[in-house]
Each structure stands twice: as C-alpha cells, then as structure tokens.
Amino acid sequence: MNWPGAGGPRLPVATESAAAQPGFGARAGDSLRPNWLVRWAFYLSLFAIPFSYLYVPGTGGRIGVDRIVQLLMLCGVFSQPRVCLRFFPTALFWFLGYACLRIVWGLWLTPEMAAGWWPGSREFIELLIPWLWLMFNVLQFPETRRCGLWALGLGCSLCAMFHVAGIGVTEVANGLDNRSTVFGVNANELGATYAAAMIALLGLWMLPPRTWSQRHLTFPLIALIGVAMAKTGSRTAILILAIGVLVLLFWGRTLGSKAKRVAALLALGAVLAVVLWQIPTVMERFDEINPQNVGQHNPRARMAPVLWEMFLRSPLYGLGPDSYQWELTRKAMPYLINENKLIASHNLALLLLVETGVVGFLIFSIGLGTALVAAWRARLKPCGPMPLALLLPFVVASATVANPIQHPVLWVAMGYALAGAA
C-alpha cells in the first residue's frame, strides 16, 4: 500500500494530486467512489455519536450502538477496501504509537490496574484509529463532507429533542446545579458534542450554495441543540462553541460575505442569550470561577497543582495509565473518597504527562499537531475554515479545562482536518 506522507513509497505526484480534487471520483469511475454502504456507514457513525451508550435490550450490555456501527463500517471496508483504506495519513502513526506506548507502560508500570486502562487502550486500536483512517479516505470526496456534517447535526438534534422532552434524562451529581444528561453520556462530553454540532450547522448555513434545508432548518436545529446544551451545564461546551464561532467569523471568507458572517454571529448570539436566560445553569456554574472562588470552590483549579506535582515525580516515563485518580481525588476532592468515587483529569495535557510522561505527551501531541496544521492549511481550500473551527476549540480545551481524548467528536474534527488539507 502506498502511504502518502508516511515515510514510505508515495503515489506519483499526478495521481496523488488528482485524488484530492473534487471531481477525482467522477473522472476515475465508480470504482473509486464510495458506494452506498460505505457512505451510509460513515453517516451513521456520525449520527450515532450521542447514542453511543445505548444497548440492545436483552444483550447484557454486549451489543450496542457502537458495535452495530462498527459492523456496518467493517462491511463497508470489505465492500470497497480500495476506497476506504487507500491513504494512511501520517498522524495515524503517532496515534497508533501512543496507543501501543500506553499499553506497554501499563504492563510495565501499572499491571495491577489493567482492568482500568486496558478497555480505553483497546478502544484506540479497535475503534478510534480505524475510524479516523476510514474518515480520512471517505472525506476525500466532497459530497460526503457536507452530508457528514448534516449527519452530526441531525443526530445531535434528535438527541436534544429527547433531552428537552425528558426521555432518557438523568440528573448529574444528584441534581446539583440542575445539570442533566441523556442516555448515560457524561454531561461534559455530551455538551462538547452539542457544541460541535452547532458549529457544523452554522458552517453549513454559511456554505455556498445554500440549499432550502440550509436556509430554513439550520437555526431551528441550532436553537434546539442550544437548549439541550444549556441543560448539561457544561462550561467546556460554551468555550468550544465560542472558539468555533469566532473561527468561522474571522476566517470564513470562503463561506460568504462579512455581512453574512456577522449576521450569523448575531443570530446565534441571540439564540444563546435566550437559552441561557431561560436555563441559567451554565451561568450559575461560571460564578464558581470568580477570583474569590478559584482554588476554594472550583475543583478543576485544585486539580492542576496536584497533577503537576505527580508529573514531577517521573517526568520522563510518567506514573502509568490510571495510576493518578485515587491520589487526585484524595487531594483535590477528598469528600468523594467516602462516597467510593474517583475523579478523572479535566486537562488532557496534564493527563498525558502524568500517565506517560514527556515521551507519551510528545507522541500524541505530534499527531494532534499534525492534524491542527492540516486544519490551518485547509482554510485556504474549498472546505474553508470548517475543519479549523471544529478542531481548534478541542485543542484549546485539551490544554486548559477538558480531556476529550476519547470523545468521538475530537476524532471527527481530526478526520475533517486531515482530509480537508489533502
């Protein structure tokens, strides 16, 4: 297999550049275009992101939405391996290297905690990295890019509808802050997914040519998702949404005139203002981070010094996967120990440093940096700033207030970034 950019043999320049052109699939024939199974497996994988914790009744939690989507994607790959596996982006080598390093470090440093770190490490190899490989190849075809964004937006809209209607809803932290989630998804993860869907729908509204659905459906769906996002009470989601919208505003020349971009920003701002006025959960949680509360009533502010202290004990190799949670909980939120609960890091950069040291941090960061550079380059191409608007917010959140390493929307953003610059 020829792997462009992977250090191995490359395709001839003419072939490689032709593969990146919008009309390449049509000129090369139907054999190099995704068939209906590949396309719909890809769309379903995006649509089903908010429902990933749903399982088929009577299967004991063994067969769920994720397994069904994986099966469809596998069938799609077997039906058209030349389309689905044609290119292997360089970033995948780094992510695969990080996954292998995490397993080796776990067997070496924390073998007694394998029950905790093995499922997450296996998910990298079984699901996330193959999914990114498939997305990178399928997104080479422009028609799948737009439809994929619609799939993400419609899936989150359906989930938001259930959320607002109270179907499958559970309260977070025993009802504190009036936060809620739906279908068992972590509230912060669900909020980030909602935010990414709103960015995608806003970008679709700005994309030319504007179809009937883009003109009339986009903002009602954004409003519905915004209501559900406010119910999660996720401050990270607000950060992600704000950065994504600003990227579309300032680098969205290919998405329309400045007047259209400003109008979209004002309309979105009005929608969010009404939502936050009616459901003030997020604003109440933002009160926790005023100067008087930082370090006292804000758990995330107490986590960072503890994680940094742990990193300094073994800066090169780290302490091993899943070795930090008990100590972090005991020092940052000791009252949870009595409730038999452990907290996870809300900072991906510090998590990588603590678990795998500088070695693991650099390996994963190079892969993520490769995707971010691709997103920056893609802003000058027909896809415009959409990949950057999806990925940059997660990079900023990862370095400050979130750990989205296993959130599916982060990998979707990387897929759009890598494919957009191809």
Phi, psi and omega in degrees: 000138176272128184242100179293133177076008184257005181088356178257195179301141181252157173293155171304148185302317182296318180292318183294317180289327178294326181294338182269354183278147183304324184267010186300315183298320181292321181287327184277349179102166184296338182294339179252020174244143179299132176281180185296326181292316179296314182298312185285332173295320177295313180298319180295325179297327177280318181299324188273001183305314180290348185251020188292345181259013176270141182233155178289127181302141178086001181259002179065029179077013181269329182241114180228190181300318181301316182294320179296317179295318178300319180297316178296318179295321178296319176298320178297319179297316179294329180286330180214069181297329182292328178279317188281333186238018188297316182241150179233103184292152183301324184302329182295329177298319181291318180293321177295321177297321178295317180299316179294319179298320180298321178292315180297315179297323178296315179294331182275312190263322184226057180297333181289347181254021183301328179297336180270314186269341183293315180301318179293320178294320179295326179297324176303312187281322184277328189237300193293312182291314174299324179296318178296321177299313179297315180299317181302321182281317181292325182285358172295341182260117189303327183295332180283336181295309182294316181295327177296319177296320176297321179298317178296315181295318181289323177297316179291328177295318178295317178297318179297324178298315176297320182298312181293324181283349179084018180269121180074017185273140173230144178282149180261136177055046177057034176089000179297141179064008180057031180275149178212159174224183184217143177059029173077007180281141175304137186299320180291320178295318179294320177298319178295322177295317176302315181298317179297321178295321179294321176297317180298316181293321177296318177297323177297322178297328182272343183290135171270151351281147182275113179278176179301317181295321178295324183285323192248338184261336191300305187288325172301321177292320177299318179297317179297314180294324179298320177298314180295321179297321178297326179294332177289338181065026185272117175288329177298321179298320177296318178298314180298314181297317182297315181294318180298317180294319179296323177297315178297326182288315188271334180242024185259034181299324180286348182265359178144178181290165179297323180298319179295321181292318178294320178298318178297319179296316180295318180296316179295320178298320178295318179299313182293324179299316179295318181297312182291332177290320180282327181233087189278021184302313183296315182297324177296322180288332176293337177297338181293338187258021174286163187304330182286334186264339184301127180088349180247304183250009180248103183301324183294326178293331178278340182288318189303310180299324179295313180296320180295320177299319179294321179298320183294342178290325180215074188292332185278310185256343184081184182260357180100154181298140174061023181265358190255340194295318182295313181294320179298317179294317182296324184268328184265322182220068188298335182295340179285339179299319180294339179265007181059040178240146176238148179254152178256159179296139175254032179210109185295321181299312180292324178299314179299319180294319182289315186283315188236007176069192180297327181298306180294323179300314181293319182298310180292321182294325178295318177297315179293322177295323176299318178294321180293319176297320177298320178296322178295318178292327184292340183295340179268002182254177185304331180288345176066210185276006183304312178300320179292322179294331178278321189270317185304317179301324180288327177294315179296315180297323181296328182273356186230296194230009186214160175231079185268024189301330180247015173283126181303326184293332175298318181287328173297315179300319179292323178299315179294324180293310182295319180288325182296331181267358183291000000 
